[in-house]
């Protein structure tokens, strides 16, 4: 008889949350399970409308040979106070941020259909947010110990009538759609027009270990 490792058993029951946006016919349901060595976050986007939805969950990254890849576990991670923010969607780009941030691409969800993903994040969770890392002085890395006491999951969705343009620019990834269309925000910065962020929040019964950004001066050695 075999016993399960403690790392494979949840340290708490799975928590479920849901939120909807009636004006675009979208619903987000998410589940959080905490293990001793990782978080598992599963979410589902339901398209309850009569037209397609574009889910901005395809965050591109580069392989060692510079090929574009899309990995399900890639997610923007930020720490705001004691809230760990997990985002799959187009971020607000401030004027002070160099023009190197590329919006995520999208997957299409037909009317009446759903999209489901499961993210796995190793503990401690490392902050991963492009405009914060590039705004630091010196070499910036996620190494400063911190804790989170709640988690917020946000998924960006764009309706077909948003005013954006939609194209398939990745022949090696035929299911991926490029979404373009920016607007200037009153507070400063650029944001993808027509995007709605669906967000759910999870309380944590125990502090969650996080590694936040810190700047290491170039002359530190």
BAMI-285177 format. One record per residue (C-alpha): residue in three letters; x, y, z. Coordinates in steps of 0.02 Angstrom, whole numbers, plus 32768, in hexadecimal, padded with zeros to 4 digits. Example, Ala and Ser with C-alpha at 12.3 -4.5 7.8 and 13.67 -1.06 7.14 Angstrom:
REM BAMI-285177
ALA82677F1F8186
SER82AC7FCB8165
***
This chain:
REM BAMI-285177
UNK800080008000
UNK804980A87FCB
UNK8034814B8028
UNK802881F27FCE
UNK80B082747FE3
UNK8082830D8048
UNK80AB83797FB1
UNK801E83287F4F
UNK7F9783417FD3
UNK7F3A83E67FE0
UNK7F5F84478080
UNK7EAE848E8076
UNK7E0D846D801A
UNK7DFB84AF7F6A
UNK7DA6855A7F67
UNK7D2E85887EDB
UNK7D0186387EA2
UNK7C9F867C7E0E
UNK7C7787257DC0
UNK7C1987587D24
UNK7C1187EB7CAB
UNK7B6187ED7C65
UNK7B8488797BEA
UNK7BFB880B7B87
UNK7BB287617BB5
UNK7C4D871F7C0D
UNK7C5F86C07CB0
UNK7CFE86927D0F
UNK7CFF86007D89
UNK7DA185D77DE2
UNK7DE285597E5F
UNK7E7C85687ECF
UNK7ED284D57F22
UNK7F6C84EB7F8E
UNK7FEC84617FA2
UNK8089845F800C
UNK80F7848A7F77
UNK808484DC7EF9
UNK7FE185337ECE
UNK7F6884EE7E4E
UNK7EF1856D7E03
UNK7E6C852E7D8C
UNK7DF785A47D32
UNK7D6D859A7CB1
UNK7D2B86227C40
UNK7C7886047C06
UNK7C3A86637B6E
UNK7B8286807B93
UNK7B6B86FB7B04
UNK7B3C86EA7A4D
UNK7BE787177A01
UNK7C9986DE7A19
UNK7D0787187AAA
UNK7DC287307AA6
UNK7E1986F87B46
UNK7EC187527B5D
UNK7F1986BF7BAF
UNK7FA3869A7B32
UNK803F86ED7B7B
UNK80D086D47B02
UNK817F86A57B3C
UNK822286797AE5
UNK827685CF7AE5
UNK833485BE7AE8
UNK833385BB7A29
UNK82C8865B7A28
UNK822B85FE79EE
UNK818786457A2F
UNK813185D67AAE
UNK808D85DC7B0D
UNK809085827BB5
UNK7FF4856C7C1C
UNK805185917CBF
UNK808E863A7C80
UNK802D86C17CDC
UNK805187737D13
UNK807287737DCF
UNK8075880E7E3B
UNK806E88317EF6
UNK7FFE88C37F27
UNK800488D67FE3
UNK7FDA88288023
UNK7F7C87F47F86
UNK7FD087847F05
UNK7F8A87B97E5C
UNK7F8687367DD2
UNK7F58877F7D29
UNK7F3E87387C7C
UNK7F1087D07C16
UNK7F5288727BCC
UNK7FA388DE7C52
UNK7F95899A7C5C
UNK803689DF7C12
UNK806F8A817C66
UNK80C88B0B7C05
UNK81648AF17C6E
UNK81738A3D7C35
UNK81E28A1E7B9C
UNK818089E87B03
UNK81B589337B0C
UNK811C88E57B5E
UNK80B988797AE7
UNK800388567B0C
UNK7FD5879E7B21
UNK7F8287467A91
UNK7ED886F67A9E
UNK7E7586577A8C
UNK7DC7865A7A3E
UNK7D3186197A9F
UNK7C9785FE7A33
UNK7BE9862B7A6E
UNK7BAB85AA7AEA
UNK7C59855F7B01
UNK7CD985647B8E
UNK7D95856E7BA5
UNK7DED851C7C3A
UNK7EA185257C75
UNK7F0184EB7D0E
UNK7F98854E7D49
UNK801C85027DBA
UNK808A857B7E1C
UNK811C853D7E84
UNK813385827F34
UNK817486007F5A
UNK811A865A7ECD
UNK818A86D17E6D
UNK814C877B7E36
UNK814B87887D78
UNK811188317D35
UNK816E88807CA1
UNK815D893A7CC5
UNK819189257D7C
UNK822D88C17D54
UNK8268893B7CD0
UNK824A89D57D3C
UNK82C889A47DC2
UNK837C89E17DCB
UNK840589617DC2
UNK83DB88AC7D9D
UNK832B88837DD8
UNK82FB87D57E10
UNK827187847E75
UNK82D087597F14
UNK828B87C47FA2
UNK8227875A801C
UNK817387918037
UNK80C98744805C
UNK801A874E8015
UNK7F7A87398077
UNK7F0087357FE6
UNK7F0387117F2B
UNK7EAD876D7E9D
UNK7E9A87177DF4
UNK7E7187857D5E
UNK7E4E874C7CAC
UNK7E3C87C87C1D
UNK7DB287AC7B9D
UNK7D8B88127B02
UNK7CE4880A7AA5
UNK7CE0880379E8
UNK7C9088B179DC
UNK7D1589067A48
UNK7D61896A79BA
UNK7E03890679BF
UNK7E5088B17929
UNK7E6587F3792B
UNK7EE3879378C2
UNK7F3A86EB78BE
UNK7FF2871978B2
UNK803F867978F7
UNK803A85EE7874
UNK8092857978EE
UNK8005859C796B
UNK7F66859E7902
UNK7EF385A7799A
UNK7F43864979D7
UNK7EF686F179A8
UNK7F51879979AE
UNK7EE3882579F5
UNK7F1188DB79D8
UNK7EBF89807A08
UNK7EFF89FC7A89
UNK7EB38A907AE3
UNK7F048B187B4D
UNK7ECD8B0F7C02
UNK7EA08BB07C61
UNK7F1C8B847CEB
UNK7FA78B687C6C
UNK7FD98AD07C08
UNK7F958A5C7B83
UNK7F1189D67B99
UNK7EC589597B21
UNK7E1B899C7AEF
UNK7D8189347B11
UNK7DD588BE7B8C
UNK7D72888A7C26
UNK7DD388437CB8
UNK7D7387BA7D11
UNK7DB987A57DC1
UNK7DA1872D7E51
UNK7DF187397EFD
UNK7E2686B17F76
UNK7E4B86C48030
UNK7EDD86618073
UNK7ED9860B811C
UNK7F98860F8125
UNK801A868880E4
UNK8055865D8035
UNK811186708014
UNK813B86E87F87
UNK81DC87287F39
UNK81C887DF7F0A
UNK823B88497E9F
UNK82D8889A7EE2
UNK836088FC7E87
UNK841388C07E94
UNK848C89517E6D
UNK850389327DDE
UNK8596895B7E4F
UNK856188E67EDD
UNK85F2886D7EBE
***
